[in-house]
Amino acid sequence: MKRNLLLILIIAVAFPTFAASDWHDDLVTNMNSENAVERALAVDRDPSSGKIRQATYRYTFKQKSLYKSLRSKLLNRENEASNFILKPGEDGQIIMKFVKPDNYRNYSLSHVNGKYQLIISVNTEPYDYVDSDSQKQFEERQKQFVERQKQFTERQKQFVERQRQYAERQAEKQRQYAEQQAEKQRQYAQQQAERQRQYAEQQAERQRQQAEKQRQYAEQQAERARLQAERARLQAERARQQAERQRLQINRSNSTSRIISTSASNSVESQNISSQLKAAEAERKRLLDNR
């Protein structure tokens, strides 16, 4: 994104600088369209009018073929340059200066730290050309140009640092928001679990109370069955005693037929009472077993 922005700015500066297309325009256009080229731009504008007073271009690349092409183009313009420096070596630095009534241009093509670099500076303010302009003055302006490039690079670093800090702040905000959401979800889950626990306890308490009522009811039923069995036992005891008394009376009267009749009657009655006792006891056990 940053590289595309620089490309747009470079093109925006390049075209107003020269109304008519010439070899300089072609050079800038080709460098702006080349792949694998790092581009940087520095612009100085008039504070009142906004007009560009100075513009600088810096291209850094590794392609040997591109370097040879640029070197050839610059060397072909040697006769047009007002100042020209060619340092020794196959990759020796080329420094050139072109002066026109309304502007002047500086070019520097060099090989530094394993990379090639083309630096172009353009001044669109009127230039009072002086033939006695020395090489020392030219090199001093070149140093000023490099210093402006350093300042531009520093501004780029500051911009990148601000972007990094902004990204860190955004990431921190997102992290805090995520933590807040996680905390809310955790609290909600705890509330749900607590409500479920309370509901389960209430259900268990209701079941316990119901079981207690059933137990009490079973005990009451068992107690009633026990009382019924006790009453039946007492009735049987009274019937037995009565039968015993009747038997004694019959024995005293020495009546055989009376003894037989009474014994049969007492036997039937005793069987009925015994059946009632067994039924009452069975009911009592059933009720106790169902508790």
C-alpha positions in Angstrom: 0.0 0.0 0.0 2.8 2.4 1.0 4.7 1.6 -2.2 1.6 2.3 -4.4 1.1 5.6 -2.6 4.6 6.6 -3.3 4.2 5.7 -6.9 1.1 7.8 -7.2 2.9 10.8 -5.6 5.9 10.4 -7.9 3.7 10.4 -11.0 1.8 13.4 -9.7 5.0 15.3 -9.3 6.7 14.1 -12.4 4.1 15.2 -14.9 3.5 18.8 -13.8 7.3 19.3 -13.7 7.7 18.9 -17.4 4.9 19.8 -19.7 6.6 18.4 -22.7 7.6 14.7 -22.8 11.4 14.3 -23.1 14.0 11.6 -22.1 13.7 12.6 -18.4 9.9 12.0 -18.5 10.5 8.7 -20.2 13.2 7.7 -17.6 10.9 8.6 -14.6 7.9 6.8 -16.2 10.0 3.6 -16.9 11.4 3.6 -13.4 7.9 4.0 -11.9 6.7 1.0 -13.8 9.6 -1.3 -13.2 9.1 -4.3 -11.0 11.2 -5.1 -7.9 12.2 -1.4 -7.5 12.1 0.4 -4.2 10.8 4.0 -4.7 11.0 7.0 -2.4 9.9 10.6 -2.9 10.6 14.0 -1.2 8.8 17.1 -2.2 9.3 20.7 -1.1 6.3 23.1 -1.7 5.9 26.8 -1.5 3.9 27.5 1.7 1.8 30.3 0.2 1.1 28.9 -3.3 1.5 25.2 -2.8 3.7 25.1 -5.9 6.4 22.4 -5.9 9.8 24.0 -5.6 11.9 20.9 -5.4 11.3 17.2 -5.9 13.6 14.2 -5.4 13.3 10.6 -6.6 15.2 7.7 -5.3 15.1 4.2 -6.9 16.9 1.2 -5.4 17.1 -2.1 -7.2 19.3 -5.2 -7.8 18.9 -5.9 -11.5 22.2 -5.6 -13.3 20.4 -5.3 -16.6 18.4 -2.2 -15.4 21.6 -0.6 -14.1 23.3 -1.1 -17.5 20.3 0.4 -19.3 20.3 3.5 -17.1 24.0 3.9 -17.3 23.8 3.8 -21.1 21.0 6.4 -21.2 22.9 8.8 -18.9 26.2 8.4 -20.7 24.5 9.1 -24.0 23.4 12.5 -22.5 27.0 13.5 -21.4 27.3 16.3 -24.0 24.1 17.9 -22.7 25.1 18.0 -19.1 26.5 21.1 -17.5 28.4 19.0 -15.0 29.5 15.4 -15.4 31.4 13.1 -13.1 32.3 9.5 -13.9 34.1 7.6 -11.2 36.4 4.7 -12.1 35.3 1.1 -12.3 32.7 -0.9 -14.1 30.1 0.2 -11.6 31.7 3.6 -11.0 29.3 6.4 -9.9 27.9 8.7 -12.5 26.9 12.3 -11.4 25.3 14.6 -13.9 23.7 18.0 -13.8 21.4 19.6 -16.5 20.5 23.2 -16.4 17.6 25.0 -18.1 16.2 28.5 -17.8 13.2 27.4 -15.7 14.7 24.3 -13.9 17.7 22.2 -13.3 18.2 18.4 -12.7 20.7 16.4 -10.8 21.3 12.6 -11.5 23.4 10.2 -9.4 23.7 6.5 -10.4 25.8 4.4 -8.1 26.4 0.9 -6.7 26.2 0.8 -2.9 26.1 -2.2 -0.5 25.2 -4.7 -3.2 22.4 -2.6 -4.6 22.1 0.0 -7.4 20.6 3.4 -6.7 19.4 6.1 -9.0 18.8 9.5 -7.3 17.2 12.4 -9.3 16.6 15.9 -7.9 14.6 18.5 -9.8 14.3 22.2 -9.0 11.5 23.9 -10.8 12.4 27.4 -9.6 14.2 29.6 -12.1 17.9 28.9 -12.0 20.4 31.6 -12.6 23.0 29.7 -14.5 26.6 30.7 -13.8 29.4 29.2 -15.8 31.8 29.4 -12.9 29.6 27.2 -10.8 32.3 24.9 -9.4 32.3 21.2 -8.9 32.5 21.8 -5.2 29.2 23.8 -5.2 27.6 21.0 -7.2 28.8 18.4 -4.8 27.5 20.5 -1.9 24.1 20.6 -3.4 24.3 16.9 -3.9 25.0 16.5 -0.2 22.0 18.7 0.6 19.9 16.5 -1.6 21.2 13.3 0.2 20.4 15.0 3.5 16.8 15.8 2.4 16.6 12.1 1.4 17.7 11.1 4.9 15.1 13.4 6.4 12.4 11.9 4.1 13.5 8.4 5.2 13.3 9.5 8.8 9.8 10.8 8.3 8.9 7.5 6.7 10.3 5.7 9.7 8.3 7.9 12.1 5.1 7.3 10.0 5.7 3.5 10.2 6.3 3.7 13.9 3.1 5.6 14.4 1.3 3.0 12.3 2.8 0.3 14.5 1.8 2.0 17.7 -1.7 2.5 16.3 -1.9 -1.2 15.4 -0.7 -2.1 18.9 -3.3 0.1 20.5 -6.0 -1.5 18.3 -4.8 -5.0 19.1 -4.8 -4.1 22.9 -8.4 -2.7 22.6 -9.5 -5.9 20.8 -7.8 -8.0 23.4 -9.5 -6.1 26.3 -12.8 -6.4 24.5 -12.3 -10.2 24.0 -11.5 -10.5 27.7 -14.6 -8.5 28.7 -16.8 -10.7 26.5 -15.2 -13.9 27.9 -15.8 -12.6 31.5 -19.4 -11.8 30.7 -19.9 -15.3 29.2 -18.2 -16.9 32.3 -20.5 -14.9 34.7 -23.5 -15.9 32.6 -22.5 -19.6 32.7 -22.0 -19.3 36.5 -25.4 -17.8 36.9 -27.0 -20.5 34.8 -25.2 -23.2 36.7 -26.3 -21.7 40.0 -29.9 -21.5 38.9 -29.8 -25.1 37.8 -28.2 -26.1 41.1 -30.9 -24.3 43.0 -33.6 -25.9 40.9 -32.1 -29.3 41.4 -32.0 -28.7 45.2 -35.6 -27.6 45.2 -36.6 -30.7 43.2 -34.7 -32.9 45.6 -36.2 -31.3 48.6 -39.8 -31.7 47.2 -39.0 -35.4 46.5 -37.6 -35.8 50.0 -40.7 -34.2 51.5 -43.0 -36.4 49.4 -41.0 -39.5 50.4 -41.3 -38.4 54.1 -45.0 -38.0 53.7 -45.3 -41.5 52.1 -43.2 -43.0 54.9 -45.3 -41.4 57.6 -48.5 -42.5 55.8 -47.1 -46.1 55.6 -46.2 -46.0 59.3 -49.7 -44.8 60.2 -51.2 -47.6 58.1 -48.9 -50.1 59.7 -49.9 -48.8 63.1 -53.5 -49.1 62.3 -53.0 -52.7 61.0 -51.1 -53.5 64.2 -53.9 -52.1 66.3 -56.4 -54.1 64.3 -54.3 -57.2 64.8 -54.1 -56.5 68.5 -57.8 -56.1 68.7 -58.4 -59.3 66.8 -55.9 -61.1 69.2 -57.8 -59.7 72.2 -61.0 -60.8 70.7 -59.6 -64.3 70.0 -58.3 -64.4 73.6 -61.7 -63.5 74.9 -63.3 -66.0 72.6 -60.9 -68.7 73.8 -61.5 -67.8 77.4 -65.2 -68.0 76.8 -64.9 -71.3 75.0 -62.8 -72.5 77.9 -65.5 -71.5 80.4 -68.2 -73.1 78.3 -66.1 -76.3 78.0 -65.8 -76.4 81.8 -69.5 -75.9 82.2 -70.2 -78.7 79.7 -67.8 -81.0 81.5 -69.5 -80.4 84.8 -72.9 -81.3 83.3 -71.5 -84.6 81.9 -73.5 -84.0 78.7 -71.7 -85.7 75.7 -73.8 -84.2 73.0 -73.4 -80.7 74.5 -69.7 -81.1 74.6 -69.4 -82.1 71.0 -71.6 -79.2 69.8 -69.8 -76.7 71.8 -66.4 -77.9 70.7 -67.3 -77.7 67.1 -68.7 -74.2 67.5 -65.6 -73.1 69.4 -63.4 -74.6 66.7 -65.1 -72.7 63.9 -64.9 -69.5 65.8 -61.3 -70.0 66.6 -60.5 -70.6 62.9 -62.3 -67.4 61.9 -60.3 -65.4 64.5 -57.0 -67.0 63.4 -57.8 -66.1 59.8 -58.5 -62.5 60.8 -55.2 -62.3 62.8 -53.2 -63.7 59.8 -54.9 -61.2 57.4 -54.2 -58.3 59.7 -50.6 -59.3 60.1 -50.1 -59.7 56.4 -51.5 -56.2 55.8 -49.2 -54.7 58.4 -46.2 -56.3 56.8 -47.2 -55.1 53.3 -47.6 -51.5 54.5 -44.2 -51.7 56.2 -42.6 -53.1 53.1 -44.0 -50.3 50.9 -42.3 -47.5 52.9 
